[in-house]
Amino acid sequence: MAIVKRYGFYFLLIGVLSDFLTPYILGLFYPKLNQLTAVMSLFGDVGSPVRQAFLIWSAVAGTFYVLGLPAVYQTFKEGSSSLAFWGTFAIGAYGIGDCIFTGLFSVDTQQAQWTVSTWVHNIGSGIGYGGFLIFPLFLYLLYRKLGDRSQSRNYLILWLFSLVFAGIYGLARIPMINQWPLLNQLGLWQRISFLFNYLPIVLFAVRQIKKRS
Protein backbone atom coordinates (compact mmCIF):
# COMPACT_ATOMS: atom_id res chain seq x y z
CA MET A 1 0.00 0.00 0.00
CA ALA A 2 2.90 2.37 0.76
CA ILE A 3 4.23 1.91 -2.78
CA VAL A 4 0.77 2.59 -4.25
CA LYS A 5 0.44 5.78 -2.19
CA ARG A 6 3.94 6.89 -3.12
CA TYR A 7 3.61 6.29 -6.84
CA GLY A 8 -0.15 6.66 -7.09
CA PHE A 9 -0.06 9.88 -9.08
CA TYR A 10 2.34 8.32 -11.57
CA PHE A 11 -0.16 5.49 -12.00
CA LEU A 12 -2.90 8.07 -12.45
CA LEU A 13 -0.94 9.84 -15.19
CA ILE A 14 -0.23 6.53 -16.93
CA GLY A 15 -3.94 5.74 -16.80
CA VAL A 16 -4.86 9.10 -18.33
CA LEU A 17 -2.18 8.88 -21.02
CA SER A 18 -3.17 5.31 -21.94
CA ASP A 19 -6.84 6.23 -22.04
CA PHE A 20 -6.26 9.39 -24.07
CA LEU A 21 -4.05 7.71 -26.68
CA THR A 22 -6.33 4.70 -27.20
CA PRO A 23 -8.46 6.00 -30.12
CA TYR A 24 -5.56 7.68 -31.90
CA ILE A 25 -3.21 4.71 -31.85
CA LEU A 26 -5.86 2.09 -32.58
CA GLY A 27 -7.30 4.38 -35.24
CA LEU A 28 -4.16 3.75 -37.28
CA PHE A 29 -5.22 0.11 -37.56
CA TYR A 30 -8.91 0.83 -38.13
CA PRO A 31 -8.94 3.52 -40.86
CA LYS A 32 -12.55 2.72 -41.83
CA LEU A 33 -13.77 4.07 -38.49
CA ASN A 34 -14.54 7.78 -38.84
CA GLN A 35 -13.26 9.30 -35.61
CA LEU A 36 -15.22 12.50 -36.18
CA THR A 37 -18.56 10.67 -36.10
CA ALA A 38 -17.93 7.40 -34.23
CA VAL A 39 -17.76 7.08 -30.44
CA MET A 40 -14.69 5.42 -28.98
CA SER A 41 -16.53 2.36 -27.70
CA LEU A 42 -16.94 1.20 -31.31
CA PHE A 43 -13.29 0.19 -31.26
CA GLY A 44 -14.48 -2.63 -29.02
CA ASP A 45 -17.47 -3.61 -31.16
CA VAL A 46 -17.65 -7.30 -32.13
CA GLY A 47 -16.90 -6.39 -35.76
CA SER A 48 -13.87 -4.24 -34.99
CA PRO A 49 -10.45 -5.43 -36.22
CA VAL A 50 -8.84 -3.94 -33.10
CA ARG A 51 -11.41 -5.27 -30.66
CA GLN A 52 -9.10 -7.37 -28.49
CA ALA A 53 -6.45 -4.67 -28.29
CA PHE A 54 -9.08 -2.09 -27.30
CA LEU A 55 -10.61 -4.31 -24.61
CA ILE A 56 -7.24 -5.15 -23.07
CA TRP A 57 -6.02 -1.56 -23.29
CA SER A 58 -9.18 -0.24 -21.63
CA ALA A 59 -8.91 -2.70 -18.74
CA VAL A 60 -5.22 -1.89 -18.24
CA ALA A 61 -5.87 1.88 -18.27
CA GLY A 62 -8.68 1.38 -15.74
CA THR A 63 -6.36 -0.62 -13.50
CA PHE A 64 -3.89 2.26 -13.43
CA TYR A 65 -6.71 4.64 -12.43
CA VAL A 66 -7.61 2.29 -9.58
CA LEU A 67 -3.96 2.06 -8.46
CA GLY A 68 -3.98 5.85 -8.16
CA LEU A 69 -6.95 5.92 -5.78
CA PRO A 70 -5.02 5.63 -2.46
CA ALA A 71 -2.91 8.67 -3.39
CA VAL A 72 -6.02 10.63 -4.41
CA TYR A 73 -7.75 9.75 -1.13
CA GLN A 74 -4.71 10.72 0.94
CA THR A 75 -4.49 14.14 -0.74
CA PHE A 76 -8.19 14.90 -0.43
CA LYS A 77 -8.17 13.77 3.20
CA GLU A 78 -5.95 16.76 4.03
CA GLY A 79 -8.95 18.99 3.41
CA SER A 80 -12.00 16.89 4.16
CA SER A 81 -12.80 13.24 4.80
CA SER A 82 -16.10 13.55 2.91
CA LEU A 83 -14.35 15.13 -0.09
CA ALA A 84 -11.76 12.35 0.13
CA PHE A 85 -14.51 9.76 -0.22
CA TRP A 86 -16.34 11.47 -3.10
CA GLY A 87 -13.24 12.54 -4.97
CA THR A 88 -11.84 9.01 -4.81
CA PHE A 89 -15.24 7.59 -5.75
CA ALA A 90 -15.41 9.83 -8.83
CA ILE A 91 -12.08 8.59 -10.19
CA GLY A 92 -12.83 5.01 -9.17
CA ALA A 93 -16.20 5.11 -10.90
CA TYR A 94 -14.53 6.14 -14.13
CA GLY A 95 -11.65 3.69 -13.88
CA ILE A 96 -13.94 0.77 -13.12
CA GLY A 97 -17.17 1.73 -14.88
CA ASP A 98 -15.85 3.30 -18.06
CA CYS A 99 -12.50 1.53 -18.48
CA ILE A 100 -12.43 -1.87 -16.81
CA PHE A 101 -16.11 -2.57 -17.60
CA THR A 102 -15.43 -1.52 -21.20
CA GLY A 103 -12.68 -4.11 -21.33
CA LEU A 104 -14.90 -6.83 -19.88
CA PHE A 105 -18.23 -5.96 -21.54
CA SER A 106 -18.06 -4.80 -25.15
CA VAL A 107 -20.85 -3.43 -27.34
CA ASP A 108 -22.45 -5.31 -30.21
CA THR A 109 -23.98 -2.98 -32.80
CA GLN A 110 -24.85 -5.94 -35.03
CA GLN A 111 -27.61 -6.98 -32.65
CA ALA A 112 -31.01 -5.31 -33.11
CA GLN A 113 -31.49 -5.29 -29.34
CA TRP A 114 -29.01 -4.62 -26.59
CA THR A 115 -27.27 -7.71 -25.23
CA VAL A 116 -26.43 -8.14 -21.53
CA SER A 117 -22.86 -7.12 -22.34
CA THR A 118 -24.05 -3.94 -24.08
CA TRP A 119 -26.33 -3.08 -21.14
CA VAL A 120 -23.53 -3.52 -18.60
CA HIS A 121 -21.13 -1.58 -20.83
CA ASN A 122 -23.48 1.36 -21.30
CA ILE A 123 -24.59 1.55 -17.66
CA GLY A 124 -21.00 1.30 -16.45
CA SER A 125 -19.90 3.94 -18.94
CA GLY A 126 -22.71 6.26 -17.86
CA ILE A 127 -21.80 5.99 -14.18
CA GLY A 128 -18.10 6.25 -14.97
CA TYR A 129 -18.52 9.30 -17.17
CA GLY A 130 -20.57 10.94 -14.42
CA GLY A 131 -17.66 10.48 -12.01
CA PHE A 132 -15.24 11.72 -14.66
CA LEU A 133 -17.35 14.83 -15.16
CA ILE A 134 -17.72 15.88 -11.52
CA PHE A 135 -14.15 15.19 -10.36
CA PRO A 136 -13.02 18.80 -11.10
CA LEU A 137 -15.86 20.01 -8.87
CA PHE A 138 -14.37 18.11 -5.94
CA LEU A 139 -10.96 19.59 -6.75
CA TYR A 140 -12.49 23.06 -6.69
CA LEU A 141 -14.12 22.34 -3.31
CA LEU A 142 -10.91 20.83 -1.92
CA TYR A 143 -8.68 23.78 -2.79
CA ARG A 144 -11.29 26.27 -1.66
CA LYS A 145 -11.38 24.48 1.68
CA LEU A 146 -7.58 24.57 1.84
CA GLY A 147 -7.64 28.31 1.10
CA ASP A 148 -5.88 28.07 -2.24
CA ARG A 149 -7.97 30.50 -4.28
CA SER A 150 -5.83 30.29 -7.41
CA GLN A 151 -6.12 26.51 -7.71
CA SER A 152 -9.80 26.46 -6.77
CA ARG A 153 -10.53 29.05 -9.48
CA ASN A 154 -8.56 27.09 -12.07
CA TYR A 155 -10.47 23.89 -11.40
CA LEU A 156 -13.78 25.71 -11.37
CA ILE A 157 -13.04 27.13 -14.83
CA LEU A 158 -12.00 23.71 -16.13
CA TRP A 159 -15.15 22.16 -14.66
CA LEU A 160 -17.35 24.74 -16.37
CA PHE A 161 -15.61 24.09 -19.70
CA SER A 162 -16.08 20.36 -19.25
CA LEU A 163 -19.80 20.91 -18.55
CA VAL A 164 -20.19 22.99 -21.71
CA PHE A 165 -18.58 20.37 -23.94
CA ALA A 166 -20.35 17.54 -22.15
CA GLY A 167 -23.59 19.36 -22.90
CA ILE A 168 -22.71 19.64 -26.59
CA TYR A 169 -21.73 15.96 -26.62
CA GLY A 170 -25.08 15.13 -25.02
CA LEU A 171 -26.96 17.14 -27.66
CA ALA A 172 -25.04 15.32 -30.39
CA ARG A 173 -26.48 12.04 -29.10
CA ILE A 174 -30.11 13.15 -29.47
CA PRO A 175 -31.57 11.52 -32.63
CA MET A 176 -33.89 14.42 -33.46
CA ILE A 177 -31.09 16.97 -33.75
CA ASN A 178 -27.85 15.03 -34.23
CA GLN A 179 -27.98 15.54 -38.00
CA TRP A 180 -27.62 19.29 -37.65
CA PRO A 181 -24.32 20.86 -38.74
CA LEU A 182 -21.59 20.43 -36.11
CA LEU A 183 -23.84 18.22 -33.96
CA ASN A 184 -23.38 15.47 -36.53
CA GLN A 185 -19.77 15.11 -35.36
CA LEU A 186 -20.48 12.92 -32.33
CA GLY A 187 -17.00 11.43 -32.14
CA LEU A 188 -15.38 14.86 -32.23
CA TRP A 189 -17.49 16.20 -29.37
CA GLN A 190 -16.88 13.07 -27.31
CA ARG A 191 -13.13 13.49 -27.69
CA ILE A 192 -13.21 17.21 -26.88
CA SER A 193 -15.41 16.52 -23.86
CA PHE A 194 -13.01 13.85 -22.63
CA LEU A 195 -10.03 16.16 -23.15
CA PHE A 196 -11.48 18.69 -20.70
CA ASN A 197 -12.07 15.85 -18.24
CA TYR A 198 -8.48 14.62 -18.56
CA LEU A 199 -6.94 18.05 -18.01
CA PRO A 200 -7.94 18.53 -14.34
CA ILE A 201 -6.68 15.03 -13.48
CA VAL A 202 -3.36 15.65 -15.24
CA LEU A 203 -2.85 19.06 -13.60
CA PHE A 204 -3.77 17.64 -10.20
CA ALA A 205 -1.43 14.66 -10.56
CA VAL A 206 1.50 16.73 -11.85
CA ARG A 207 1.06 19.25 -9.03
CA GLN A 208 1.13 16.47 -6.43
CA ILE A 209 4.20 14.82 -7.99
CA LYS A 210 6.09 18.13 -7.95
CA LYS A 211 4.98 18.72 -4.38
CA ARG A 212 6.42 15.37 -3.30
CA SER A 213 9.69 15.59 -5.25
Disulfide bonds with the S-S distance in Angstrom:
none
